[in-house]
């Protein structure tokens, strides 16, 4: 099933404890239909995760775990994530990134319904500002 938003996280040799920061910032978003969100975990680093069981605590999230046979660079991992994503829109995160507010995704979905067109490249230069098309 196609999603509205795919969030691609390049793990880059992080451990499960490191992933708590970005995953909890996604899982704790308010006012979001999580059936429209997928999270792709790209385990692209030299050291890969041994046990995904601790990630079950993030009960709102549906993960797709991609474990390549060899090390992928950061840009290549994101490129592969885009190829595998089913979302109309994509967001990129690293293991040390997080959403800085509990309503980031709620604002995204509200803005998307109001003004964004699929397939565009959009930027927001500051919280609360309107997105600008880059195409």
Wavefront OBJ file of the C-alpha trace (Angstrom):
o trace
v 0.000 0.000 0.000
v 1.326 3.414 -0.920
v 1.882 5.858 1.905
v 1.727 9.629 1.954
v 5.070 10.057 3.711
v 8.201 7.903 3.787
v 10.784 8.798 6.429
v 14.187 7.412 5.495
v 16.714 6.975 8.288
v 20.284 6.075 7.357
v 21.544 4.285 10.454
v 25.262 4.770 9.660
v 26.664 2.292 12.242
v 24.438 3.600 15.050
v 23.199 1.220 17.714
v 19.617 0.704 18.855
v 20.042 3.174 21.727
v 21.092 5.889 19.255
v 17.919 5.342 17.222
v 15.713 6.161 20.214
v 16.089 9.894 19.513
v 14.788 10.036 15.928
v 12.279 7.211 16.348
v 10.697 8.608 19.514
v 10.424 12.041 17.884
v 8.433 10.412 15.062
v 6.420 8.023 17.247
v 5.332 10.828 19.619
v 3.874 13.076 16.929
v 0.317 14.210 17.656
v -2.645 14.305 15.284
v -1.117 11.942 12.710
v -2.689 9.014 10.899
v 0.316 6.698 11.145
v -1.175 4.365 8.548
v -0.010 7.028 6.056
v 3.594 7.034 7.315
v 6.344 4.487 6.724
v 9.810 4.482 8.246
v 12.649 2.941 6.269
v 15.682 2.022 8.349
v 18.701 1.703 6.059
v 21.449 -0.107 7.986
v 24.217 1.235 5.754
v 27.205 1.361 8.101
v 30.098 -0.872 8.975
v 28.471 -2.079 12.204
v 24.919 -3.267 11.746
v 22.126 -3.835 14.230
v 21.971 -7.242 15.876
v 18.536 -7.051 17.453
v 15.519 -5.043 16.326
v 13.334 -6.212 19.229
v 13.854 -3.026 21.327
v 12.323 -0.994 18.485
v 8.907 -2.583 19.121
v 8.344 0.036 21.833
v 7.590 2.534 19.021
v 4.108 1.152 18.562
v 2.830 3.782 16.103
v 5.538 3.085 13.553
v 5.714 0.539 10.768
v 9.336 -0.172 9.889
v 10.948 -1.477 6.774
v 14.465 -2.620 7.644
v 16.973 -2.712 4.805
v 20.286 -4.446 5.521
v 22.612 -4.230 2.515
v 25.282 -6.865 1.981
v 28.000 -4.196 1.890
v 28.594 -0.718 3.288
v 26.675 2.065 1.538
v 27.713 5.704 1.645
v 25.320 8.175 3.239
v 24.127 9.599 -0.137
v 23.759 6.145 -1.683
v 21.741 4.920 1.315
v 19.311 7.827 0.905
v 19.128 7.233 -2.850
v 18.259 3.584 -2.270
v 15.712 4.635 0.350
v 13.990 6.869 -2.202
v 13.902 3.969 -4.666
v 12.278 1.709 -2.047
v 9.917 4.295 -0.558
v 6.201 4.078 -1.292
v 5.408 7.575 -0.023
v 4.377 10.452 -2.233
v 6.724 12.591 -0.125
v 9.994 11.656 1.580
v 11.874 13.002 4.574
v 15.468 12.165 5.494
v 16.894 11.689 8.964
v 20.101 10.433 10.486
v 20.514 8.653 13.813
v 21.262 11.946 15.565
v 18.330 13.904 14.142
v 14.853 14.500 15.532
v 11.657 16.445 14.981
v 11.883 19.462 17.284
v 8.165 19.634 18.046
v 5.351 17.123 18.597
v 3.263 18.619 15.784
v 5.755 18.653 12.894
v 3.961 15.894 10.990
v 0.545 17.321 11.806
v 1.650 20.619 10.244
v 3.091 18.791 7.240
v -0.163 16.925 6.569
v -2.250 20.092 7.018
v 0.015 22.054 4.665
v 0.088 19.221 2.148
v -3.691 19.165 1.919
v -3.782 22.927 1.535
v -1.029 23.794 -0.929
v 1.547 21.140 -1.818
v 1.446 19.260 -5.097
v 2.904 15.735 -5.309
v 6.253 15.342 -6.998
v 7.564 18.800 -6.180
v 10.679 19.774 -4.303
v 9.791 22.009 -1.366
v 11.744 23.801 1.320
v 10.723 25.561 4.507
v 13.285 28.066 5.741
v 11.866 28.552 9.242
v 9.111 27.021 11.388
v 5.761 28.603 10.618
v 6.812 29.869 7.173
v 5.040 28.665 4.056
v 6.844 26.066 1.898
v 8.432 27.341 -1.317
v 8.646 25.318 -4.507
v 12.142 24.605 -5.753
v 10.993 23.556 -9.243
l 1 2 3 4 5 6 7 8 9 10 11 12 13 14 15 16 17 18 19 20 21 22 23 24 25 26 27 28 29 30 31 32 33 34 35 36 37 38 39 40 41 42 43 44 45 46 47 48 49 50 51 52 53 54 55 56 57 58 59 60 61 62 63 64 65 66 67 68 69 70 71 72 73 74 75 76 77 78 79 80 81 82 83 84 85 86 87 88 89 90 91 92 93 94 95 96 97 98 99 100 101 102 103 104 105 106 107 108 109 110 111 112 113 114 115 116 117 118 119 120 121 122 123 124 125 126 127 128 129 130 131 132 133 134 135
